[in-house]
Amino acid sequence: MSVSTAVSSDVTSDVAVIGAGIIGLSAAHHLARQGFTVTVYESGRPGYGQSAGESRIFRHAHDDPRLVALAVRAREQWREWSDEVGTPLISADGAVALGPAVPERSTILQQQGVAVEKLDPSALRDVLPILREPDDTGCGGSAMFDGSAMFDTAAMLDVDGGSIDTRSAITWLADRFADVTVGEQVIALHHSENGVTVRTPTTVGNHGAAVICAGRGTAALARGVGLSVPVQLGAHVRVSFAVRDTGIRMPTVQDGSGVFGARGVYAAVYPDRSGYGLGMAGSVDAHDDGAIDDGAGLADLAGAAAEYVAAALPGLDPTPRDVVHCWVTSLPWGDDGMAIWRSGPIVAFAGHNLFKHAPLIGQTLADTVRSGQVPAAFAPEARLGAAD
Ligand SMILES: Cc1cc2nc3c(=O)[nH]c(=O)nc-3n(C[C@H](O)[C@H](O)[C@H](O)COP(=O)(O)OP(=O)(O)OC[C@H]3O[C@@H](n4cnc5c(N)ncnc54)[C@H](O)[C@@H]3O)c2cc1C
């Protein structure tokens, strides 16, 4: 006598999407667009994992020209989403970059027809008025600043870059799938006769396929279905600082110059233009189980952000306002690395610095489910996003 495994809390749909961050929600959006019924599984609040916080940088510039091409297509989709949402999801202020990587990156942008402007120091000041004047030595008491060095620093403006309004994007997408979202942690998923079974504390889901885009949770779920996703886990912090004059132009900033004592600084203005979220590149290492040996290292990163603001950005109040702590899930081939893994009808996605590419990644995941094929560019062996 066979025992029925059917339980009252069975869930069924064509595709299970595990994780309601920007990638999962974008995948659900495109799957629904392609006519699939979708169930979204989310153990926390949609958009409060690595997608937390008010803003992100949209930039076209990447060391890997393939990611520039991806960003161009993603930028088009952000325009379409903005039309649907009825508000610009990317600010019109542009994206500024400073430092030794600029010349090569701007060449790649020009080769791909992306609008980019070379900025001399006075043009830089016009585009980025929060920045310290080259001849202003009152550098927040720090001896780091050598104004003349700014004259030797390469700078560019990515005209169609800008600050992403993360909350509006997340809210719009999450609301669309609110009725089909299971607000529970996926404990396991496995292949089954009709496709995939997904198990949460109180539900059993039966789906034709599944997309795992659970950020920090992806590697463990993928390993359960035989996929080895080499995520390197870390923890990061970003701090926000108030803008002194809200009537000015506020492009996003990436500073790799070292002129103000730090390299690898990034900053994106909040949608309400009241402040910037600013962070230092780098994260504190974490073990696969999430244990962090050097929690105090996050305080050092936050302190370095405040010091940078005092040194470089007098247009901001250097008093920290609020913070975003989050996991970082980078791949071995680079901070901008991303890839798709597949085991039959189960697809897993991982990478970092993904927000800007999210509309395009979501479409690619939906196409992968429909075709059953991972596009060659997203296969792990393609090392998409590698700088070399
Ligand atoms: C401070 C900071 C600054 C950044 N700056 C930029 C930037 O300027 N530009 C840019 O493009 N990118 C940037 N990024 C990266 C970008 O934000 C992330 O790559 C992106 O948000 C990842 O989205 P995701 O959907 O893959 O992951 P997440 O947003 O983490 O979503 C995964 C979701 O899965 C859920 N989940 C996990 N396990 C399970 C489970 N077992 N069952 C159910 N649900 C589960 C989690 O709760 C989470 O909500 C930044 C990231 C941080 C943290």
Ligand as a Chemical Component Dictionary entry (heavy atoms), coordinates in Angstrom:
data_LIG
# 
_chem_comp.id                   LIG 
_chem_comp.type                 NON-POLYMER 
_chem_comp.pdbx_formal_charge   0 
_chem_comp.three_letter_code    LIG 
# 
loop_
_chem_comp_atom.comp_id 
_chem_comp_atom.atom_id 
_chem_comp_atom.alt_atom_id 
_chem_comp_atom.type_symbol 
_chem_comp_atom.charge 
_chem_comp_atom.model_Cartn_x 
_chem_comp_atom.model_Cartn_y 
_chem_comp_atom.model_Cartn_z 
_chem_comp_atom.pdbx_ordinal 
LIG C1  C1  C 0 27.017 47.461 0.471  1  
LIG C2  C2  C 0 26.899 46.919 -0.921 2  
LIG C3  C3  C 0 27.157 47.742 -2.004 3  
LIG C4  C4  C 0 26.989 47.261 -3.289 4  
LIG N1  N1  N 0 27.169 48.098 -4.319 5  
LIG C5  C5  C 0 26.831 47.668 -5.563 6  
LIG C6  C6  C 0 26.817 48.599 -6.639 7  
LIG O1  O1  O 0 27.118 49.781 -6.478 8  
LIG N2  N2  N 0 26.419 48.136 -7.871 9  
LIG C7  C7  C 0 26.040 46.830 -8.078 10 
LIG O2  O2  O 0 25.692 46.490 -9.196 11 
LIG N3  N3  N 0 26.069 45.918 -7.062 12 
LIG C8  C8  C 0 26.441 46.326 -5.828 13 
LIG N4  N4  N 0 26.405 45.459 -4.796 14 
LIG C9  C9  C 0 26.093 44.039 -5.037 15 
LIG C10 C10 C 0 24.609 43.780 -5.184 16 
LIG O3  O3  O 0 23.873 44.524 -4.255 17 
LIG C11 C11 C 0 24.380 42.280 -5.008 18 
LIG O4  O4  O 0 25.235 41.567 -5.904 19 
LIG C12 C12 C 0 22.912 41.906 -5.296 20 
LIG O5  O5  O 0 22.046 42.674 -4.527 21 
LIG C13 C13 C 0 22.726 40.433 -5.030 22 
LIG O6  O6  O 0 21.361 40.135 -5.198 23 
LIG P1  P1  P 0 20.848 38.654 -5.026 24 
LIG O7  O7  O 0 19.413 38.693 -5.368 25 
LIG O8  O8  O 0 21.758 37.710 -5.752 26 
LIG O9  O9  O 0 21.100 38.313 -3.481 27 
LIG P2  P2  P 0 20.255 38.734 -2.200 28 
LIG O10 O10 O 0 19.759 40.129 -2.292 29 
LIG O11 O11 O 0 21.081 38.362 -1.033 30 
LIG O12 O12 O 0 18.960 37.787 -2.299 31 
LIG C14 C14 C 0 18.987 36.454 -1.910 32 
LIG C15 C15 C 0 17.749 36.217 -1.041 33 
LIG O13 O13 O 0 17.652 34.820 -0.793 34 
LIG C16 C16 C 0 17.131 34.641 0.507  35 
LIG N5  N5  N 0 17.519 33.300 0.927  36 
LIG C17 C17 C 0 18.764 32.843 1.233  37 
LIG N6  N6  N 0 18.729 31.527 1.536  38 
LIG C18 C18 C 0 17.424 31.152 1.426  39 
LIG C19 C19 C 0 16.729 29.918 1.623  40 
LIG N7  N7  N 0 17.389 28.803 1.965  41 
LIG N8  N8  N 0 15.385 29.895 1.442  42 
LIG C20 C20 C 0 14.704 31.028 1.072  43 
LIG N9  N9  N 0 15.302 32.230 0.875  44 
LIG C21 C21 C 0 16.636 32.274 1.041  45 
LIG C22 C22 C 0 17.784 35.760 1.330  46 
LIG O14 O14 O 0 17.017 36.084 2.466  47 
LIG C23 C23 C 0 17.834 36.913 0.316  48 
LIG O15 O15 O 0 16.757 37.799 0.448  49 
LIG C24 C24 C 0 26.609 45.903 -3.499 50 
LIG C25 C25 C 0 26.370 45.050 -2.431 51 
LIG C26 C26 C 0 26.512 45.548 -1.155 52 
LIG C27 C27 C 0 26.192 44.636 -0.061 53 
# 
loop_
_chem_comp_bond.comp_id 
_chem_comp_bond.atom_id_1 
_chem_comp_bond.atom_id_2 
_chem_comp_bond.value_order 
_chem_comp_bond.pdbx_ordinal 
LIG C1  C2  SING 1  
LIG C2  C3  SING 2  
LIG C2  C26 DOUB 3  
LIG C3  C4  DOUB 4  
LIG C4  N1  SING 5  
LIG C4  C24 SING 6  
LIG N1  C5  DOUB 7  
LIG C5  C6  SING 8  
LIG C5  C8  SING 9  
LIG C6  O1  DOUB 10 
LIG C6  N2  SING 11 
LIG N2  C7  SING 12 
LIG C7  O2  DOUB 13 
LIG C7  N3  SING 14 
LIG N3  C8  DOUB 15 
LIG C8  N4  SING 16 
LIG N4  C9  SING 17 
LIG N4  C24 SING 18 
LIG C9  C10 SING 19 
LIG C10 O3  SING 20 
LIG C10 C11 SING 21 
LIG C11 O4  SING 22 
LIG C11 C12 SING 23 
LIG C12 O5  SING 24 
LIG C12 C13 SING 25 
LIG C13 O6  SING 26 
LIG O6  P1  SING 27 
LIG P1  O7  DOUB 28 
LIG P1  O8  SING 29 
LIG P1  O9  SING 30 
LIG O9  P2  SING 31 
LIG P2  O10 DOUB 32 
LIG P2  O11 SING 33 
LIG P2  O12 SING 34 
LIG O12 C14 SING 35 
LIG C14 C15 SING 36 
LIG C15 O13 SING 37 
LIG C15 C23 SING 38 
LIG O13 C16 SING 39 
LIG C16 N5  SING 40 
LIG C16 C22 SING 41 
LIG N5  C17 SING 42 
LIG N5  C21 SING 43 
LIG C17 N6  DOUB 44 
LIG N6  C18 SING 45 
LIG C18 C19 SING 46 
LIG C18 C21 DOUB 47 
LIG C19 N7  SING 48 
LIG C19 N8  DOUB 49 
LIG N8  C20 SING 50 
LIG C20 N9  DOUB 51 
LIG N9  C21 SING 52 
LIG C22 O14 SING 53 
LIG C22 C23 SING 54 
LIG C23 O15 SING 55 
LIG C24 C25 DOUB 56 
LIG C25 C26 SING 57 
LIG C26 C27 SING 58 
# 
